[in-house]
Amino acid sequence: MYHPQLMYELAKLRIAEDLRQAERERLVRQAGSMEPSGSIDSVQFRERLTRLFDAIRPSIRDGVAPTGA
């Protein structure tokens, strides 16, 4: 049989591991349930460039020809 102090330490380690695992699972569930916010980090690289530079340069879609065309 194991020493009671050893059993206590093993139980503490097991409980701590269970709590860490529960926290990881909670974070995964929380991240999975979040809808995309539309922030700059949640969009593709090409879309980020469009957001950044589309306001600067005139767009052909808007019926305005770019300068030099």
C-alpha positions as a Markdown table, in Angstrom:
| # | Residue | x | y | z |
|---|---|---|---|---|
| 1 | Met | 0.0 | 0.0 | 0.0 |
| 2 | Tyr | 1.1 | 3.6 | -0.6 |
| 3 | His | 1.9 | 6.1 | 2.0 |
| 4 | Pro | -1.0 | 8.5 | 2.7 |
| 5 | Gln | 1.1 | 11.6 | 2.0 |
| 6 | Leu | 2.0 | 10.1 | -1.4 |
| 7 | Met | -1.6 | 9.4 | -2.2 |
| 8 | Tyr | -2.5 | 12.9 | -1.2 |
| 9 | Glu | 0.1 | 14.4 | -3.5 |
| 10 | Leu | -1.0 | 12.1 | -6.4 |
| 11 | Ala | -4.6 | 13.2 | -5.9 |
| 12 | Lys | -3.6 | 16.9 | -5.9 |
| 13 | Leu | -1.7 | 16.4 | -9.1 |
| 14 | Arg | -4.7 | 14.6 | -10.7 |
| 15 | Ile | -7.1 | 17.3 | -9.7 |
| 16 | Ala | -4.8 | 20.0 | -11.0 |
| 17 | Glu | -4.5 | 18.2 | -14.3 |
| 18 | Asp | -8.3 | 17.7 | -14.5 |
| 19 | Leu | -8.8 | 21.5 | -13.8 |
| 20 | Arg | -6.3 | 22.4 | -16.6 |
| 21 | Gln | -8.0 | 20.0 | -19.0 |
| 22 | Ala | -11.4 | 21.5 | -18.2 |
| 23 | Glu | -10.1 | 25.0 | -18.7 |
| 24 | Arg | -8.7 | 24.0 | -22.1 |
| 25 | Glu | -12.0 | 22.4 | -23.2 |
| 26 | Arg | -13.9 | 25.5 | -22.0 |
| 27 | Leu | -11.6 | 27.8 | -24.1 |
| 28 | Val | -12.1 | 25.6 | -27.1 |
| 29 | Arg | -15.9 | 25.6 | -26.8 |
| 30 | Gln | -15.8 | 29.4 | -26.3 |
| 31 | Ala | -13.6 | 30.0 | -29.3 |
| 32 | Gly | -15.8 | 27.7 | -31.4 |
| 33 | Ser | -19.0 | 29.5 | -30.5 |
| 34 | Met | -17.7 | 33.0 | -31.3 |
| 35 | Glu | -18.8 | 34.5 | -34.5 |
| 36 | Pro | -16.3 | 36.2 | -36.7 |
| 37 | Ser | -16.0 | 39.8 | -35.5 |
| 38 | Gly | -14.9 | 41.3 | -38.8 |
| 39 | Ser | -11.7 | 42.6 | -37.2 |
| 40 | Ile | -8.6 | 42.9 | -39.3 |
| 41 | Asp | -7.2 | 39.6 | -37.7 |
| 42 | Ser | -10.2 | 37.6 | -38.7 |
| 43 | Val | -10.0 | 38.1 | -42.5 |
| 44 | Gln | -7.8 | 36.7 | -45.2 |
| 45 | Phe | -4.6 | 38.6 | -46.3 |
| 46 | Arg | -6.1 | 39.6 | -49.7 |
| 47 | Glu | -9.2 | 41.0 | -48.0 |
| 48 | Arg | -7.0 | 42.9 | -45.5 |
| 49 | Leu | -5.1 | 44.5 | -48.4 |
| 50 | Thr | -8.4 | 45.4 | -50.1 |
| 51 | Arg | -9.7 | 47.0 | -46.9 |
| 52 | Leu | -6.5 | 49.0 | -46.4 |
| 53 | Phe | -5.8 | 50.2 | -49.9 |
| 54 | Asp | -9.3 | 50.2 | -51.5 |
| 55 | Ala | -10.1 | 53.5 | -49.8 |
| 56 | Ile | -6.9 | 55.1 | -51.1 |
| 57 | Arg | -7.0 | 54.2 | -54.8 |
| 58 | Pro | -10.1 | 54.8 | -56.9 |
| 59 | Ser | -11.9 | 51.6 | -57.8 |
| 60 | Ile | -13.0 | 50.7 | -61.4 |
| 61 | Arg | -16.1 | 49.1 | -59.8 |
| 62 | Asp | -17.3 | 52.5 | -58.6 |
| 63 | Gly | -17.3 | 53.8 | -62.2 |
| 64 | Val | -14.2 | 55.9 | -61.7 |
| 65 | Ala | -11.2 | 55.0 | -63.9 |
| 66 | Pro | -7.8 | 55.0 | -62.1 |
| 67 | Thr | -5.5 | 57.8 | -63.1 |
| 68 | Gly | -3.2 | 56.9 | -66.0 |
| 69 | Ala | -5.9 | 54.7 | -67.7 |
